[in-house]
């Protein structure tokens, strides 16, 4: 909840980014605050995000998970 209870923060996740909007509860208008992207989009990403009530400061952690794929030939 932002701006003294008059706005709400919404995070929209994609595979490689999170977009943070502030939604004015009286008008329904969206205002983009931030878009955070990972440096290396390989693998899957787990986002953790916390914001101050006024939306001016935030902290986040983006963890990437990768796996290996092996090709085996000649097995009988």
Secondary structure, DSSP 4 states (H G I P E B T S, - for coil): -BGGGTEEEEEEE-SSEEEEEEEETTT--EEEEEEEE-S---SEEEEEEEE-TTSS-EEEEEEEE--------S--
